[in-house]
């Protein structure tokens, strides 16, 4: 059974969500965000960045979200959430996996963290200013790509949606999902209505 190093409603929620979608059993090791526990030598041996997610699979350790999603889907999900890499759909899935982390989640996360939960001595106001300048354009990219129904690759839900939705939830919290982005708003409603998402978010 794989172990997921997890903080509630953090990037690691994506890994839990994917496991729920493919029916993969897992064990959680919960670590508090922004805590000293993330900087313990024992944890830094698992994720040298002192962040989540990270997984352990029979001694194998992996700690970048996109890599984790692709690995778990290929090894345990039969490729049901990732099209073959040598197809156009597969290339687009990787594109949206990358976009879902950087710039989407990175920018939205910087705005949220540096204007809120980070201790004052760790906040960088310039990141908030930069983020607020580009955030509407980032959400607009998704808005322009989405159809009126379905998912980022069309009719089929994929790991790329899992990657995107987390960042878009932060954007929604910050007010960048609004009347100007009706497709993104509907997309979030569809995604968060999935039973697997509900199970992951409840942890």
C-alpha positions as a Markdown table, in Angstrom:
| # | Residue | x | y | z |
|---|---|---|---|---|
| 1 | Unk | 0.0 | 0.0 | 0.0 |
| 2 | Unk | 1.3 | 3.4 | -0.9 |
| 3 | Unk | 1.9 | 6.1 | 1.8 |
| 4 | Unk | 0.8 | 9.7 | 1.0 |
| 5 | Unk | 2.4 | 12.5 | 3.0 |
| 6 | Unk | -0.5 | 14.9 | 3.1 |
| 7 | Unk | -1.7 | 18.2 | 4.5 |
| 8 | Unk | -5.5 | 18.8 | 4.3 |
| 9 | Unk | -6.6 | 21.0 | 1.4 |
| 10 | Unk | -3.0 | 21.4 | 0.1 |
| 11 | Unk | -1.4 | 20.2 | -3.2 |
| 12 | Unk | -1.4 | 16.7 | -1.8 |
| 13 | Unk | -5.2 | 16.6 | -2.0 |
| 14 | Unk | -4.7 | 16.1 | -5.7 |
| 15 | Unk | -2.9 | 12.8 | -5.0 |
| 16 | Unk | -5.6 | 11.6 | -2.7 |
| 17 | Unk | -8.2 | 12.6 | -5.2 |
| 18 | Unk | -6.5 | 10.6 | -8.0 |
| 19 | Unk | -6.2 | 7.6 | -5.7 |
| 20 | Unk | -9.9 | 7.8 | -5.0 |
| 21 | Unk | -10.7 | 8.1 | -8.7 |
| 22 | Unk | -8.8 | 4.9 | -9.6 |
| 23 | Unk | -9.7 | 3.0 | -6.5 |
| 24 | Unk | -6.2 | 2.7 | -5.1 |
| 25 | Unk | -5.8 | 2.1 | -1.4 |
| 26 | Unk | -3.4 | 4.3 | 0.4 |
| 27 | Unk | -2.2 | 5.3 | 3.9 |
| 28 | Unk | -2.0 | 8.9 | 5.0 |
| 29 | Unk | 0.9 | 10.4 | 7.0 |
| 30 | Unk | -0.5 | 13.9 | 7.9 |
| 31 | Unk | 1.9 | 16.8 | 8.3 |
| 32 | Unk | 0.9 | 20.3 | 9.2 |
| 33 | Unk | 1.5 | 23.0 | 6.6 |
| 34 | Unk | 4.1 | 25.6 | 7.4 |
| 35 | Unk | 5.1 | 23.7 | 10.5 |
| 36 | Unk | 8.5 | 22.7 | 11.9 |
| 37 | Unk | 7.5 | 19.1 | 11.3 |
| 38 | Unk | 8.1 | 19.7 | 7.5 |
| 39 | Unk | 11.7 | 20.6 | 8.3 |
| 40 | Unk | 12.6 | 17.6 | 10.4 |
| 41 | Unk | 15.6 | 15.7 | 9.0 |
| 42 | Unk | 13.4 | 12.5 | 8.7 |
| 43 | Unk | 10.9 | 14.3 | 6.6 |
| 44 | Unk | 13.5 | 16.1 | 4.5 |
| 45 | Unk | 14.8 | 12.7 | 3.5 |
| 46 | Unk | 11.4 | 12.0 | 2.0 |
| 47 | Unk | 10.8 | 15.4 | 0.4 |
| 48 | Unk | 14.0 | 17.6 | 0.4 |
| 49 | Unk | 11.9 | 20.7 | -0.2 |
| 50 | Unk | 10.0 | 20.2 | 3.1 |
| 51 | Unk | 6.6 | 20.3 | 1.4 |
| 52 | Unk | 3.7 | 18.0 | 0.4 |
| 53 | Unk | 2.9 | 15.9 | -1.4 |
| 54 | Unk | 5.3 | 13.0 | -1.3 |
| 55 | Unk | 4.6 | 9.3 | -1.7 |
| 56 | Unk | 6.3 | 6.1 | -0.7 |
| 57 | Unk | 5.7 | 3.0 | -2.7 |
| 58 | Unk | 7.5 | 0.0 | -1.3 |
| 59 | Unk | 10.6 | 2.0 | -0.7 |
| 60 | Unk | 10.3 | 4.2 | -3.8 |
| 61 | Unk | 9.9 | 7.9 | -3.0 |
| 62 | Unk | 8.4 | 10.5 | -5.3 |
| 63 | Unk | 7.6 | 14.1 | -4.5 |
| 64 | Unk | 6.5 | 16.2 | -7.4 |
| 65 | Unk | 2.7 | 16.3 | -7.9 |
| 66 | Unk | 2.6 | 15.9 | -11.7 |
| 67 | Unk | 5.1 | 13.0 | -11.6 |
| 68 | Unk | 3.1 | 11.4 | -8.8 |
| 69 | Unk | -0.2 | 11.6 | -10.7 |
| 70 | Unk | 1.3 | 10.1 | -13.8 |
| 71 | Unk | 3.2 | 7.4 | -12.0 |
| 72 | Unk | 0.2 | 6.2 | -10.0 |
| 73 | Unk | -2.2 | 6.3 | -13.0 |
| 74 | Unk | 0.3 | 4.3 | -15.1 |
| 75 | Unk | 1.2 | 1.8 | -12.5 |
| 76 | Unk | -2.1 | 1.3 | -10.7 |
| 77 | Unk | -4.8 | 3.0 | -12.8 |
| 78 | Unk | -4.2 | 1.3 | -16.1 |
| 79 | Unk | -3.7 | 4.7 | -17.7 |
| 80 | Unk | -7.4 | 5.6 | -17.3 |
| 81 | Unk | -6.7 | 9.2 | -16.4 |
| 82 | Unk | -3.8 | 9.9 | -18.7 |
| 83 | Unk | -4.0 | 9.4 | -22.5 |
| 84 | Unk | -0.9 | 7.9 | -24.1 |
| 85 | Unk | 2.0 | 10.3 | -24.2 |
| 86 | Unk | 2.6 | 9.9 | -27.9 |
| 87 | Unk | -0.9 | 11.2 | -28.8 |
| 88 | Unk | -2.1 | 14.7 | -29.2 |
| 89 | Unk | -4.4 | 14.2 | -26.2 |
| 90 | Unk | -1.5 | 12.9 | -24.2 |
| 91 | Unk | 0.7 | 15.9 | -25.1 |
| 92 | Unk | -2.2 | 18.2 | -24.1 |
| 93 | Unk | -2.7 | 16.4 | -20.8 |
| 94 | Unk | 1.0 | 17.0 | -19.9 |
| 95 | Unk | 0.6 | 20.7 | -21.0 |
| 96 | Unk | -2.3 | 21.2 | -18.6 |
| 97 | Unk | -0.6 | 19.2 | -15.8 |
| 98 | Unk | 2.3 | 21.7 | -16.1 |
| 99 | Unk | 0.1 | 24.7 | -16.4 |
| 100 | Unk | -2.0 | 23.6 | -13.5 |
| 101 | Unk | 1.0 | 23.8 | -11.2 |
| 102 | Unk | 3.0 | 26.6 | -12.8 |
| 103 | Unk | 1.7 | 29.2 | -13.4 |
| 104 | Unk | -1.8 | 28.5 | -12.1 |
| 105 | Unk | -1.3 | 27.1 | -8.6 |
| 106 | Unk | 2.1 | 28.8 | -8.0 |
| 107 | Unk | 0.7 | 32.3 | -8.7 |
| 108 | Unk | -2.6 | 31.7 | -6.9 |
| 109 | Unk | -0.8 | 30.1 | -4.0 |
| 110 | Unk | 1.6 | 33.1 | -3.7 |
| 111 | Unk | -1.2 | 35.6 | -3.6 |
| 112 | Unk | -3.0 | 33.6 | -0.9 |
| 113 | Unk | 0.0 | 32.7 | 1.2 |
| 114 | Unk | 1.8 | 36.0 | 1.2 |
| 115 | Unk | -1.4 | 38.0 | 1.9 |
| 116 | Unk | -2.6 | 35.6 | 4.6 |
| 117 | Unk | -1.4 | 32.6 | 6.5 |
| 118 | Unk | 2.4 | 33.0 | 6.3 |
| 119 | Unk | 4.0 | 34.6 | 9.3 |
| 120 | Unk | 4.6 | 38.3 | 8.7 |
| 121 | Unk | 8.3 | 37.9 | 8.6 |
| 122 | Unk | 8.0 | 35.5 | 5.7 |
| 123 | Unk | 5.6 | 37.4 | 3.5 |
| 124 | Unk | 6.8 | 39.0 | 0.3 |
| 125 | Unk | 4.4 | 41.8 | -0.8 |
| 126 | Unk | 5.9 | 42.0 | -4.3 |
| 127 | Unk | 4.7 | 38.4 | -5.0 |
| 128 | Unk | 1.2 | 39.5 | -4.2 |
| 129 | Unk | 1.4 | 42.5 | -6.4 |
| 130 | Unk | 2.9 | 40.5 | -9.3 |
| 131 | Unk | 0.3 | 37.7 | -8.8 |
| 132 | Unk | -2.7 | 40.1 | -8.9 |
| 133 | Unk | -1.4 | 41.5 | -12.2 |
| 134 | Unk | -1.4 | 38.2 | -14.0 |
| 135 | Unk | -4.0 | 36.1 | -12.2 |
| 136 | Unk | -7.0 | 37.2 | -14.4 |
| 137 | Unk | -5.1 | 36.3 | -17.6 |
| 138 | Unk | -4.2 | 32.9 | -16.2 |
| 139 | Unk | -7.8 | 32.0 | -15.4 |
| 140 | Unk | -8.9 | 33.4 | -18.7 |
| 141 | Unk | -6.6 | 30.9 | -20.5 |
| 142 | Unk | -8.7 | 28.1 | -19.0 |
| 143 | Unk | -12.0 | 29.9 | -19.7 |
| 144 | Unk | -11.1 | 30.2 | -23.3 |
| 145 | Unk | -10.1 | 26.6 | -23.6 |
| 146 | Unk | -13.1 | 25.0 | -21.9 |
| 147 | Unk | -16.2 | 24.0 | -23.8 |
| 148 | Unk | -19.6 | 24.6 | -22.2 |
| 149 | Unk | -19.5 | 21.1 | -20.8 |
| 150 | Unk | -17.0 | 18.5 | -20.1 |
| 151 | Unk | -13.3 | 18.6 | -19.1 |
| 152 | Unk | -10.1 | 20.3 | -20.2 |
| 153 | Unk | -9.4 | 17.5 | -22.8 |
| 154 | Unk | -13.0 | 17.3 | -24.0 |
| 155 | Unk | -15.5 | 14.7 | -22.9 |
| 156 | Unk | -13.1 | 12.6 | -20.8 |
| 157 | Unk | -12.1 | 13.5 | -17.2 |
| 158 | Unk | -8.3 | 13.2 | -16.7 |
| 159 | Unk | -5.4 | 13.8 | -14.3 |
| 160 | Unk | -5.1 | 17.2 | -16.0 |
| 161 | Unk | -8.4 | 18.2 | -14.5 |
| 162 | Unk | -7.3 | 17.1 | -11.0 |
| 163 | Unk | -4.2 | 19.3 | -11.4 |
| 164 | Unk | -6.2 | 22.3 | -12.7 |
| 165 | Unk | -9.1 | 22.2 | -10.3 |
| 166 | Unk | -6.9 | 22.7 | -7.2 |
| 167 | Unk | -5.4 | 25.9 | -8.5 |
| 168 | Unk | -8.7 | 27.1 | -9.8 |
| 169 | Unk | -10.2 | 26.6 | -6.3 |
| 170 | Unk | -7.7 | 29.0 | -4.9 |
| 171 | Unk | -8.5 | 31.4 | -7.8 |
| 172 | Unk | -12.1 | 31.1 | -6.9 |
| 173 | Unk | -11.4 | 31.9 | -3.2 |
| 174 | Unk | -9.4 | 34.9 | -4.3 |
| 175 | Unk | -12.3 | 36.2 | -6.6 |
| 176 | Unk | -10.7 | 35.4 | -10.0 |
| 177 | Unk | -13.5 | 33.0 | -10.8 |
| 178 | Unk | -16.4 | 35.3 | -11.4 |
| 179 | Unk | -19.1 | 36.4 | -13.8 |
| 180 | Unk | -16.4 | 36.9 | -16.4 |
| 181 | Unk | -15.4 | 33.2 | -16.2 |
| 182 | Unk | -18.7 | 31.3 | -16.4 |
| 183 | Unk | -17.2 | 28.2 | -18.0 |
| 184 | Unk | -14.6 | 27.9 | -15.2 |
| 185 | Unk | -17.2 | 28.3 | -12.6 |
| 186 | Unk | -19.3 | 25.5 | -14.1 |
| 187 | Unk | -16.2 | 23.4 | -14.5 |
| 188 | Unk | -15.4 | 23.7 | -10.8 |
| 189 | Unk | -19.0 | 22.8 | -9.9 |
| 190 | Unk | -18.8 | 19.6 | -12.1 |
| 191 | Unk | -15.4 | 18.6 | -10.7 |
| 192 | Unk | -16.2 | 19.2 | -7.0 |
| 193 | Unk | -19.4 | 17.2 | -7.4 |
| 194 | Unk | -17.5 | 14.1 | -8.2 |
| 195 | Unk | -17.7 | 11.5 | -5.4 |
| 196 | Unk | -14.0 | 10.9 | -5.5 |
| 197 | Unk | -13.3 | 14.6 | -4.9 |
| 198 | Unk | -15.7 | 14.7 | -2.0 |
| 199 | Unk | -13.9 | 11.8 | -0.3 |
| 200 | Unk | -10.5 | 13.4 | -0.9 |
| 201 | Unk | -11.6 | 16.9 | 0.4 |
| 202 | Unk | -13.1 | 15.4 | 3.5 |
| 203 | Unk | -9.8 | 14.0 | 4.7 |
